[in-house]
Amino acid sequence: MIYLNSFLFCGFVCMLAELVLSNTKLTPGHITSMFVVIGAFLDIFNIYDKIILWAGAGALVPITSFGHLLVHGALTTANDIGIMGLMTGMFNLTASGITAAIVFSFLLSFIFKPKD
């Protein structure tokens, strides 16, 4: 059942993104930013954690998960060390993803050449 829930959640997120992209003049960058903010907003009220329990890894794949991880890390570290945890805690959970994006982008820039 977890596989079905995972598929349904990811499909729902993709469907929403496609509907917004098709029916508005927003660019993919706007939609990506909007989903990061939605994921962060859902984490503030502990809704995203319930979605993760329901959908499993399917809730950790879409871009909404990045917003969730930013806020979740910041709030957890803020509870541990205080107000400075809001600034430093954001990167505790997202450091591996950010590092992977930078490294793979750098490596792929050697393989692919941009068009003029």
C-alpha positions, 0 to 999 in steps of 0.5 A, a space after each residue: 500500500 505504501 507504494 501506491 500512496 507514494 505514487 499517488 502523492 508524487 503524481 498529485 504534486 506533478 499534476 498540480 505543477 503541470 496544471 499551474 504551468 499550463 494555465 498560468 504564465 508562471 515559469 518553471 522557476 516560479 513553480 519550483 519556488 512556490 512548491 518549496 514554500 508550500 513544503 516549508 509552510 506544511 512543515 511549520 504546522 507538522 502536516 508534512 510529517 504526516 504526509 511522509 508517514 502516509 506516502 513514505 519516500 514518495 513524499 521525500 522525492 518532490 521539491 516540496 520536500 526541500 522546503 520541509 527539510 529546510 524548515 524542519 532542520 532550522 526548527 529542530 536546531 533552534 529548539 536545541 541551541 536557541 535562535 542561532 539554530 534558525 540560521 545554522 540548522 537549515 543546512 543540517 538536513 539539506 547539505 548532502 542534497 546541495 553538495 550533490 547538486 553542485 558536484 554533479 552540475 560541475 561534472 556534467 558541465 565538462 560533458 555537455 556544452 551550451 548552445 549559442 
